[in-house]
Amino acid sequence: MFVQIIQAHTSNPKGVEEAFNRWQTELAPGATGWLGSTGGITDDGTMIAVARFESEEAAQRNSHRPEQDRWWSQLTKSFDSEPIFIESSDVVLDLVGDPDRAGFVQVMKGRGSDPERARELMGQHHDEWAAFRPDVLGSVVAMNESGEYTMAMYFTSEAEARKGEKKEPPPELKAEMDEMMSLTIEQPEFFDLKHPWITSP
């Protein structure tokens, strides 16, 4: 799997959302290898979009389509800042439920000291985490060799996510959380997408 992430600031959220709706209607049918996209705009106007493809080659084919270029040129007119791009083929996908049903998505960007150990921890206690946090429908994590990562977490709703955050985990899960936090090099950034756009083929 290959993931493309775009971040930019906008003062025209309606225009950005309309552009993404237009992509889904007009361009998605021709995007061979596209697996799905998640996007949204935070309360302070930060737009985040996460697109998943079967491979880097599929993503490049989509980027080189003339209609994609025209769409992108129109979209950037709604940006107030130069967009930030993140691409990765080092992707960890964890599905518990159906992320397409998510009513709330939280994107986290940060950097860790040991990507391999972080990957191991994310693969442990899968069933226990699902039972402890039924509000979590899944996650997508894009990583790179320097330890930087971007994670999109899919929740049933914001209310359920906030409720779940306050729960005290059992000892084995708390130990796992504590070790994951110990790998953090710098304070992560959080982007709350309260009205996410979630699309798939």
Contacts in CASP RR format, 6 or more apart in sequence:
PFRMAT RR
TARGET T0000
AUTHOR 0000-0000-0000
METHOD contacts of the structure
MODEL  1
MFVQIIQAHTSNPKGVEEAFNRWQTELAPGATGWLGSTGGITDDGTMIAV
ARFESEEAAQRNSHRPEQDRWWSQLTKSFDSEPIFIESSDVVLDLVGDPD
RAGFVQVMKGRGSDPERARELMGQHHDEWAAFRPDVLGSVVAMNESGEYT
MAMYFTSEAEARKGEKKEPPPELKAEMDEMMSLTIEQPEFFDLKHPWITS
P
1 35 0 8 1.000
1 52 0 8 1.000
1 53 0 8 1.000
1 54 0 8 1.000
1 55 0 8 1.000
1 89 0 8 1.000
1 91 0 8 1.000
1 93 0 8 1.000
2 52 0 8 1.000
2 53 0 8 1.000
2 54 0 8 1.000
2 55 0 8 1.000
2 56 0 8 1.000
2 58 0 8 1.000
2 59 0 8 1.000
2 87 0 8 1.000
2 88 0 8 1.000
2 89 0 8 1.000
2 91 0 8 1.000
3 50 0 8 1.000
3 51 0 8 1.000
3 52 0 8 1.000
3 53 0 8 1.000
3 86 0 8 1.000
3 87 0 8 1.000
3 88 0 8 1.000
3 89 0 8 1.000
3 91 0 8 1.000
3 140 0 8 1.000
3 142 0 8 1.000
3 150 0 8 1.000
4 50 0 8 1.000
4 51 0 8 1.000
4 53 0 8 1.000
4 59 0 8 1.000
4 85 0 8 1.000
4 86 0 8 1.000
4 87 0 8 1.000
5 48 0 8 1.000
5 49 0 8 1.000
5 50 0 8 1.000
5 51 0 8 1.000
5 85 0 8 1.000
5 86 0 8 1.000
5 87 0 8 1.000
5 142 0 8 1.000
5 150 0 8 1.000
6 47 0 8 1.000
6 48 0 8 1.000
6 49 0 8 1.000
6 51 0 8 1.000
6 83 0 8 1.000
6 84 0 8 1.000
6 85 0 8 1.000
7 46 0 8 1.000
7 47 0 8 1.000
7 48 0 8 1.000
7 49 0 8 1.000
7 83 0 8 1.000
7 84 0 8 1.000
7 86 0 8 1.000
8 46 0 8 1.000
8 47 0 8 1.000
8 76 0 8 1.000
8 79 0 8 1.000
8 80 0 8 1.000
8 81 0 8 1.000
8 82 0 8 1.000
8 83 0 8 1.000
8 84 0 8 1.000
9 45 0 8 1.000
9 46 0 8 1.000
9 47 0 8 1.000
9 79 0 8 1.000
9 80 0 8 1.000
9 81 0 8 1.000
10 16 0 8 1.000
10 41 0 8 1.000
10 45 0 8 1.000
10 47 0 8 1.000
10 78 0 8 1.000
10 79 0 8 1.000
10 80 0 8 1.000
11 45 0 8 1.000
11 80 0 8 1.000
12 78 0 8 1.000
13 41 0 8 1.000
13 45 0 8 1.000
13 47 0 8 1.000
15 78 0 8 1.000
16 41 0 8 1.000
16 47 0 8 1.000
16 75 0 8 1.000
16 78 0 8 1.000
16 79 0 8 1.000
17 40 0 8 1.000
17 41 0 8 1.000
17 197 0 8 1.000
19 71 0 8 1.000
19 74 0 8 1.000
19 75 0 8 1.000
19 78 0 8 1.000
20 37 0 8 1.000
20 39 0 8 1.000
20 49 0 8 1.000
20 197 0 8 1.000
20 199 0 8 1.000
21 197 0 8 1.000
22 71 0 8 1.000
23 71 0 8 1.000
24 37 0 8 1.000
24 199 0 8 1.000
26 67 0 8 1.000
26 71 0 8 1.000
27 65 0 8 1.000
27 67 0 8 1.000
27 68 0 8 1.000
27 71 0 8 1.000
28 34 0 8 1.000
28 199 0 8 1.000
28 201 0 8 1.000
30 65 0 8 1.000
31 62 0 8 1.000
31 65 0 8 1.000
31 68 0 8 1.000
32 58 0 8 1.000
32 61 0 8 1.000
32 62 0 8 1.000
33 53 0 8 1.000
33 54 0 8 1.000
33 55 0 8 1.000
33 58 0 8 1.000
33 62 0 8 1.000
34 51 0 8 1.000
34 52 0 8 1.000
34 53 0 8 1.000
34 54 0 8 1.000
34 58 0 8 1.000
34 62 0 8 1.000
34 201 0 8 1.000
35 52 0 8 1.000
35 53 0 8 1.000
35 54 0 8 1.000
35 200 0 8 1.000
35 201 0 8 1.000
36 51 0 8 1.000
36 52 0 8 1.000
36 199 0 8 1.000
36 200 0 8 1.000
36 201 0 8 1.000
37 49 0 8 1.000
37 50 0 8 1.000
37 51 0 8 1.000
37 52 0 8 1.000
37 197 0 8 1.000
37 198 0 8 1.000
37 199 0 8 1.000
37 200 0 8 1.000
38 49 0 8 1.000
38 50 0 8 1.000
38 99 0 8 1.000
38 105 0 8 1.000
38 140 0 8 1.000
38 152 0 8 1.000
38 154 0 8 1.000
38 193 0 8 1.000
38 196 0 8 1.000
38 197 0 8 1.000
38 198 0 8 1.000
38 199 0 8 1.000
39 47 0 8 1.000
39 48 0 8 1.000
39 49 0 8 1.000
39 50 0 8 1.000
39 105 0 8 1.000
39 193 0 8 1.000
39 196 0 8 1.000
39 197 0 8 1.000
39 198 0 8 1.000
40 47 0 8 1.000
40 48 0 8 1.000
40 49 0 8 1.000
40 105 0 8 1.000
40 193 0 8 1.000
40 195 0 8 1.000
40 196 0 8 1.000
40 197 0 8 1.000
41 47 0 8 1.000
41 48 0 8 1.000
41 193 0 8 1.000
41 195 0 8 1.000
42 48 0 8 1.000
42 191 0 8 1.000
42 192 0 8 1.000
42 193 0 8 1.000
42 194 0 8 1.000
43 192 0 8 1.000
43 194 0 8 1.000
46 191 0 8 1.000
47 79 0 8 1.000
48 107 0 8 1.000
48 191 0 8 1.000
48 193 0 8 1.000
50 107 0 8 1.000
50 140 0 8 1.000
50 142 0 8 1.000
50 150 0 8 1.000
50 152 0 8 1.000
51 59 0 8 1.000
52 91 0 8 1.000
52 140 0 8 1.000
53 59 0 8 1.000
53 62 0 8 1.000
55 89 0 8 1.000
56 87 0 8 1.000
56 89 0 8 1.000
59 87 0 8 1.000
62 68 0 8 1.000
76 83 0 8 1.000
86 142 0 8 1.000
86 148 0 8 1.000
86 150 0 8 1.000
87 142 0 8 1.000
88 142 0 8 1.000
88 143 0 8 1.000
88 144 0 8 1.000
88 150 0 8 1.000
90 115 0 8 1.000
90 142 0 8 1.000
90 143 0 8 1.000
90 144 0 8 1.000
90 145 0 8 1.000
91 140 0 8 1.000
91 141 0 8 1.000
91 142 0 8 1.000
91 143 0 8 1.000
92 119 0 8 1.000
92 122 0 8 1.000
92 139 0 8 1.000
92 140 0 8 1.000
92 141 0 8 1.000
92 143 0 8 1.000
93 139 0 8 1.000
93 140 0 8 1.000
93 141 0 8 1.000
94 122 0 8 1.000
94 123 0 8 1.000
94 126 0 8 1.000
94 138 0 8 1.000
94 139 0 8 1.000
94 140 0 8 1.000
94 141 0 8 1.000
95 137 0 8 1.000
95 138 0 8 1.000
96 129 0 8 1.000
96 130 0 8 1.000
96 136 0 8 1.000
96 137 0 8 1.000
96 138 0 8 1.000
97 137 0 8 1.000
97 138 0 8 1.000
98 137 0 8 1.000
99 137 0 8 1.000
99 138 0 8 1.000
99 154 0 8 1.000
99 198 0 8 1.000
100 198 0 8 1.000
100 200 0 8 1.000
101 137 0 8 1.000
101 156 0 8 1.000
102 137 0 8 1.000
102 154 0 8 1.000
102 155 0 8 1.000
102 156 0 8 1.000
102 196 0 8 1.000
102 198 0 8 1.000
103 155 0 8 1.000
103 156 0 8 1.000
103 157 0 8 1.000
103 158 0 8 1.000
103 196 0 8 1.000
104 154 0 8 1.000
104 155 0 8 1.000
104 156 0 8 1.000
104 157 0 8 1.000
104 158 0 8 1.000
104 160 0 8 1.000
104 161 0 8 1.000
104 192 0 8 1.000
104 193 0 8 1.000
104 194 0 8 1.000
104 196 0 8 1.000
105 152 0 8 1.000
105 153 0 8 1.000
105 154 0 8 1.000
105 155 0 8 1.000
105 193 0 8 1.000
105 196 0 8 1.000
105 198 0 8 1.000
106 152 0 8 1.000
106 153 0 8 1.000
106 155 0 8 1.000
106 161 0 8 1.000
106 190 0 8 1.000
106 191 0 8 1.000
106 192 0 8 1.000
106 193 0 8 1.000
107 150 0 8 1.000
107 151 0 8 1.000
107 152 0 8 1.000
107 153 0 8 1.000
107 190 0 8 1.000
107 191 0 8 1.000
107 193 0 8 1.000
108 150 0 8 1.000
108 151 0 8 1.000
108 153 0 8 1.000
108 188 0 8 1.000
108 189 0 8 1.000
108 190 0 8 1.000
108 191 0 8 1.000
109 148 0 8 1.000
109 149 0 8 1.000
109 150 0 8 1.000
109 151 0 8 1.000
109 188 0 8 1.000
109 189 0 8 1.000
109 191 0 8 1.000
110 148 0 8 1.000
110 149 0 8 1.000
110 150 0 8 1.000
110 184 0 8 1.000
110 185 0 8 1.000
110 186 0 8 1.000
110 188 0 8 1.000
110 189 0 8 1.000
111 146 0 8 1.000
111 147 0 8 1.000
111 148 0 8 1.000
111 149 0 8 1.000
111 184 0 8 1.000
111 185 0 8 1.000
111 186 0 8 1.000
112 118 0 8 1.000
112 147 0 8 1.000
112 148 0 8 1.000
112 149 0 8 1.000
112 183 0 8 1.000
112 184 0 8 1.000
112 185 0 8 1.000
113 147 0 8 1.000
113 183 0 8 1.000
113 184 0 8 1.000
113 185 0 8 1.000
114 183 0 8 1.000
115 143 0 8 1.000
115 144 0 8 1.000
115 145 0 8 1.000
115 147 0 8 1.000
115 149 0 8 1.000
117 179 0 8 1.000
117 183 0 8 1.000
118 143 0 8 1.000
118 149 0 8 1.000
118 180 0 8 1.000
118 183 0 8 1.000
119 143 0 8 1.000
121 176 0 8 1.000
121 179 0 8 1.000
121 180 0 8 1.000
122 141 0 8 1.000
124 176 0 8 1.000
125 172 0 8 1.000
125 173 0 8 1.000
125 176 0 8 1.000
128 170 0 8 1.000
128 172 0 8 1.000
128 173 0 8 1.000
129 136 0 8 1.000
129 173 0 8 1.000
130 136 0 8 1.000
132 167 0 8 1.000
132 169 0 8 1.000
132 170 0 8 1.000
132 173 0 8 1.000
133 164 0 8 1.000
133 167 0 8 1.000
134 156 0 8 1.000
135 155 0 8 1.000
135 156 0 8 1.000
135 157 0 8 1.000
135 160 0 8 1.000
135 161 0 8 1.000
135 163 0 8 1.000
135 164 0 8 1.000
136 153 0 8 1.000
136 154 0 8 1.000
136 155 0 8 1.000
136 161 0 8 1.000
137 154 0 8 1.000
137 155 0 8 1.000
137 156 0 8 1.000
138 153 0 8 1.000
138 154 0 8 1.000
139 151 0 8 1.000
139 152 0 8 1.000
139 153 0 8 1.000
139 154 0 8 1.000
140 151 0 8 1.000
140 152 0 8 1.000
141 149 0 8 1.000
141 150 0 8 1.000
141 151 0 8 1.000
141 152 0 8 1.000
142 149 0 8 1.000
142 150 0 8 1.000
142 151 0 8 1.000
143 149 0 8 1.000
147 185 0 8 1.000
154 198 0 8 1.000
155 161 0 8 1.000
158 192 0 8 1.000
158 194 0 8 1.000
168 174 0 8 1.000
169 177 0 8 1.000
END
